[in-house]
Amino acid sequence: MAIKMRPLSDRVVVKRIDEEETSAGGIIIPDTAKEKPQEGKIVAVGPGRTEDGKTTKIDVKKGDRILFGKYSGTEIDINGEEHVIMREDDILVVLEG
């Protein structure tokens, strides 16, 4: 059964996008030597941060490709796939094009 999620506050759920497994020179990189990718696709977005009774909407949306900090968020397993839950502040940039 697929799990549906609804992040709270200014949190987003991000599915990591795997990097290439081969270097530019054609060398295959083993799993033990690879760093976890810092690029992902947003799969769920919370309603936004609420302060003094006003909700500020999040600037990103479901489907956006983003870059985030190396140690950002909390890693979780959803439906057998690795995801990261993070605050909007942990997002460094939205990739366009």
N, C-alpha and C positions, 0 to 999 in steps of 0.2 A: 504494500500500500504506500503510495506517495505521500510524503509529509508536506503539508502546506504551512507557510510561515508568514507571520506578520510582525516585522521588527517594531520595537517600541521607540518612542522619542526620535532622536536624530541618528538612529542606527541604520545601517544597510547590510545586506547579506551579499557577499561576493563569491562567485565561483572562479577559482584560479584558472588562468589560461596557461597551459603548458608551453614551455619554451622548446625550441628545436633540440632534438637529441643528438644532432651531429654538429660539430664545430665548422667554421668557415673553411678549414683545411680538409674537411672530410673525416675527421677523427670522431669516432663514436664515443660519447661521454657516458660513463656508467652512472646508474642511479645514485650511487653512494657519493659521487663527486659533484652532483648537480645541486645548485641552490634552488630553493623554492621560488617560483616566479613571483614577481611583484606586480604583475599585470592581471587584471581580472575583469569579469563581466558582472554587472549588478543584476541580481535575480529577485531582490525584494527591497523595498524602501519603506522606512517608517514615516509617520505623519509629519515629523519635524519637532523642533525644540520648542517647549512652552515656557515662557518667562513672563511673569506678571500678568497671567491670563491671556497672553497673546501667543499664538503659534506661528513660528517662522518656518516656512516650508523648506525642504531640502532642495538644493540646486541640481542634484543628479536625479536620473530616472531609471527605471528598469530597462535593461538592455544596453546602457552606457558601458563603454570600455574605459577602464581607469588604471592608473598607476597608484600604488600606495606604498607606505614606508615598510621597510624590511621587517620590523618587529610590531607592526600594527595589528590590532584586533585580536580576536580569539578564534582559534581554529576549531572547527566542528565537522562531524561527518553527517551528511544528510543524504538519505537514499543511496548510500554507498559511495558518495563523491565528496571530496574535500572542499569545504567552504570556509570563509572567514567572516565573522560578524565584527563590524567596526563602526566607529562614529564617523560622521561626515568630516570632521576635522582631520581624520587620518588619511583622507583622500588627497593626493598631491596634484593630480591633473586628470582631466577627462580627455581621452584620445578621440580625435575627430578625423573622419576621412578614411 
